[in-house]
């Protein structure tokens, strides 16, 4: 095929120097966007004598975060839904770090009973807790109710982790300085607040919409938790939400086959690896720069950022927190 009035085919255009240069510039820009101003390797903070819990630590971002904390000398508890996959992660992290002080505890954050049992065991077994990373989550879950009567995406991404944080809060206070890191997403900007969503009502047919709603609630409730902790004897507990960026992980494992593998293929070129995606979470959990910082939203480039306007509504944050308390 030729362009009208030009002696040039589509194939000629593809090999045209301008196209080659443009492609090279685009590739360079995309790569620069993945560069970070802070890297875990440049941070020499040690966590000897500290205890950390990472939910969803058997894969993706959670696994990388748990590995980093263990390398820093922390006692790390892998909170995983699958005992088999959790055991594989436990073995791998122990081998890579040489640390025997990495442990597996099974918890399904979508089940309030499971969360309560897990928290009860932690309170009985652990003398301190300095870092809680609420990483476990999923996108694309079919909209259905859990046995607690909660919409499954809200139970998994927000309400289960919210309950876990509430149950472990006294232990975190006694261990202060302590940090709570809640994984949100830039997609919270597309979310909305409708408390009937907690029970599966008035939800969009699109699975990604529900995911976005859950991530907005995480930002709101983290903000309110931080406000409640400030100005008291418990001000040593910091709570922040974080956007890891677009990461090539298993978070989309519940989407249809073709869509899932299309995203996987695209992700090879444009998405962050789990190692890159974990950086902003590790930054919130350990960096000296985040010492004393609370109630903030940290972007994927490890910088404080403004969340969506609705996520900055203080009155709405109070209501979201109170409604989450009622729900659990």
N, C-alpha and C positions, 0 to 999 in steps of 0.2 A: 504494500500500500504506500502511495506517495502523497505528499501534501500538494494541494492544488498550486500550480505555478512555481513549484520548487522541486528541484531534483534531489529530494531527500526522502528516504523511507523511514518507517518506524524504527527499524534496526539501526539505521544510521544515527537517528536521534539518540537512541540508547547509548551508543558509543561516542556521542559527541562530547568533547572536552568539558563543555559547560555542565553537562549532566554529571559527569564524573566528579567535577569540582563541587557541585551542589551536594551530591551524595556524601562526599567526604566531609564537607562543612556540617551537614546535618548529623552525621555520625559523631563528629567531634563535640557538637553542642549537646547531644544526648548523653555522651560520656561525661562531659563536664557537669551536667545536672546531677550525676550520680556521685560526684565527689563530695566529700564531707569536710566540714571545718574542724571536726573533732573525731578522733579515732580511738578505739579502746586500747590499741597498742601503745599509744602515746601517753596513756594515763597510768601512773604508777601506784594508784590507790590500792592498798591491801585491805582484805576483809577478814583477816585472821581473828577468830573469836566471835565473828558475826554469823547469824543464821538467816538464811533466805529461803523463801518459798516461791517457786515459779510454776504457775498452772499451765497445762498444755505443753509440758517440757519434753515430750517425747519426739517432737518434730518441729521443723521450721524455726521461726523466731525464738520460740520458747526454749528449744534445745540449745541454740547458740547462746542465748542469755545465760542459761544454767551452766553451760561450759565455761563461759567467761567468769562467772561468779566463783565457780569451783577453782579455776586457775588462780584467782586472787586469794584463795585460802579460806573461803567461806564454807560453813556447813550448809549444804544445799539440799533442799527437799524437792524432789520432782513430783508434782501433783498431776497425775495423769489418769485419764479415763480408762485406758486399756492397760491391763497388767502386763500383757505380752510385749506391747510396743514400749511401754515404760521400762521394762526390764532390759530391753535391747539398748535403749538410750542410757540407762544407768551403767551398763557394762561399758559402753563406748566412752562415756564421760570419765568414768573411773580410770580406764586405760589411758586416755589422752592426758589426764591431769595428774595421775598417780595418787589421787586423793581417795582415801577410803571413806571420807566423811561426806559422801553423796548418797542420798537415800530415796527410796521410792515409796510413795503413798498413793493409793488409788482413790480418786474422787471423780464423780460425774457432776460437773457444775450446773447441768440442767435440772438436776434433782435436788430439791431442798433437803430431803432426808440425807442424801449422800453428803451434801455440804455440811450439814450439822454434825454428822458422824465424824467426818474428816476433821472439822474444827475441834470437836471434843477430844479426839485423839491427840491433836497437836497441843492443846492446852494441858493435857495430862503428861505428855512426853517432853515437851520443850520448855526450857527455862527462859528463853528469850526469842524474840523475832525482830530483826532489824530491817529486812527488806521483804516486801510482798509485791510480787509482779503478777497482776491479773492479766495473763496473756491468752488463756484459752478462749476460743471463739470460733464461729463458723458462719459462712454465708451460703445462701441458697437452700437452707433447710425448708422442706415443705411445711406450710403453715398448719400446725396441729397443736393440740393442747397436751401438756405433760400431765402426769397424774396429780400434780398440784393445781391444775386448772390454769396454768400459765402458758402463753404462746411460746413455742419451743425456742425460737430465736431470741426472744427477750429473756427467757430463762437461762439460755446458754451464754449469751453475750453480756447481759447486764444484771439481771436479778440474782442469779446464782453467785457471781463474783461480788455483787453488792452485799449479799448476806454473809459471804465468807469474810469480807473485810469487816463487817459489823461485829461478827463473832470473835474475830482475832484482834479487835481494836485495843482492848485493855492490855493484851500482851504486848502489842506494839508500843503503847504508851509507857508501860513499865520498862521497855527496852530503849527508849528514846536516847539519842536521836535515831529515828527510824524513817523509812520512806515507803510510800505506797505508789506504785506505778500502774495506771490503768490504760490498757491499749484501746485507743479509739481509732479514728480514721479520718482522712480528709473528706470522706463521704458523709461525715456528720453534717456537713453544710447542705446536704440534700435531704436531711431528715426533718421530721416534724414531731411535735409533742401531742399525743392523743392518748390519754391514760386507758382508754378502752382497748388499746393495742395490747396491753399487758395480758389480756384474756382473749386475744385473738379476734377481736371485733373491729370492723371498719378498716381492715387492712387491704392494701392494694394487692392485686393478683401477682404483681411482680415481686419476686423474692428479694431482689436487691433493695427495694424500697424499705422492706422490713429491717434489713441489715442496717440501712442508713439511719432509721429511727433509733435503733438500739445504740448506735455509736454516738448519737446526739445526747441521749440520756446519760451515757458515761461521762461526757464532758460536763454536763450540768451537775450531776451528783458529785463528781470529783471536786468541782468548784465549791459546792455547798459543804461537803465534808471538810475541806480545808478551812472554810470560814468558821465552822463550828469548833475546830481545833485551835484556831488562833486566839491569842489573848488569854489563854488559860495555862495552867501548869502543864498541859499536854501539847504545848506549842512546838515541841520537839519532833512531832510526827508530821512529816510533809506528804502531801498528796497531790500528784500531778497526772494529767492525761497526756498521751503521746500519740502522734501520727507516725507510723513506721514507713509510710510511703507505699508505693505499688510494688509488692513483693511477690516473687514467684514461690509461693508456698502451697500447702494443701488446704487453705482456707476455702477454696472453691470446690472441694471434693464432692459436694452434694449437688452440683449443677449437672445438667444433662451431659452425656458423654462427649458429644461433638463440641459443645460450648467449652467444656472443661479443657479439652485438649487443644482447642483453638487458642485459648488464653495461655496455655502452657507454651505453645509454639511461639506466640507473640512475645511472651515473657522472656524467652531466651535472649531476645535482642533488646528489649526495652525496659523490662522490669528489674528491680533489684534482686540480688540473691538473698537468701535468708541471712547470710553473714552481714551483708550491707543493710538489710532491713532491720536487723537487731540493734544497730548502732545507737539509734535515738533512744531506745529503751534502756540500753546499758548506760548511756549518758545520764538519763534521769535517775537510775538506780545507784550509781557510784561516783559520778564526777564531782569534783570540788566546786565546779561552777554552779551546781544545783543545790549546794548547801544553803539551807535557809529559805529556799524558793518553794512556794506552795500555792496551790490553787490555780496553776498555770497550765496552758496548753503548749506543748513542745512539738514543733514541726519536724519533718523527716530530716532536715539538715541540722538538727541539734540546736535550734534557736527558739527562743520564746516567740510565739506568734499569737495573733488574735484569732480566736475561733469565730464561727459564724455569729452574726448579731444576736440570733435567738439564744445561742449558747452563753451569751454574756448577760442575759436577763436574770438579775439576782432574785427577783420575786419568783420567777419560773423555776429557778434552781431549787429554791426552798420547797416549792410545791412538788417538784419531781422527786426530791429526796423523801419527802413525807409520804408520797404515794408509793414509792419503792419500799419504804418501811412497812406500809400496810400490806403490800402484795406478798411480802415474804414472812 
